[in-house]
């Protein structure tokens, strides 16, 4: 059974570079005792000393249950882009998130929504 002294708590606090008062040392010592006792109990169960619990990686004896990969009809490119707020060259047009937008594009909601739309001015000019 662990028994942590005030000096050991003070040493741990110093290693962790924590400023601890004398009152806190008196409070933390018994709390660390309880924590270490709990960890020791978990360690006993994990080592299998009590019931010899076999190690498992899954609670249920199922492994890799997947459906067959079957090709099915899907949307055409035009159908997929039909609901897009902005599209260009057969692709979705989205605002840049790293850096500045190209000239003429804005992501300001006041100019029609959060998506990229031509505004005639750059972000710096806005």
C-alpha positions, 0 to 999 in steps of 0.5 A: 500500500503506497504511503506518500509523504509531504516531502515526496509531494514537494519533490514531485511538485518541484519536478513539475515546476508547480508552486505548492503551499504547505497547506496544499502539500498536506492536502495532496499527500493523502489524495495521491495515496488514494490515486496510487492505491486505485492504480495498483488495483487496476494493475492487479486486474490487468496482470490477471492475478485475480481471475486470470482474465485473458487478453482480448482485442474485441469484446465480440468475436466478430472480425472485419464484417464488411459488405461486398463492394458492388458498383451501383449507378451514381450521379453524373458530374452535371447532377452533382454540380447542379446544387453547388453554389459555385462551380468552375471547369466541372469542379466545385468552387470553394473559398480558400482557407489558407491565405488570400482569395484570388482577385474578384472573390469574397467569402463575406456573408454580407455579399450573398453567403459564406461560399465563394462568389464573384464580388468584383473586389479582393478581400484587401479592398473589402 
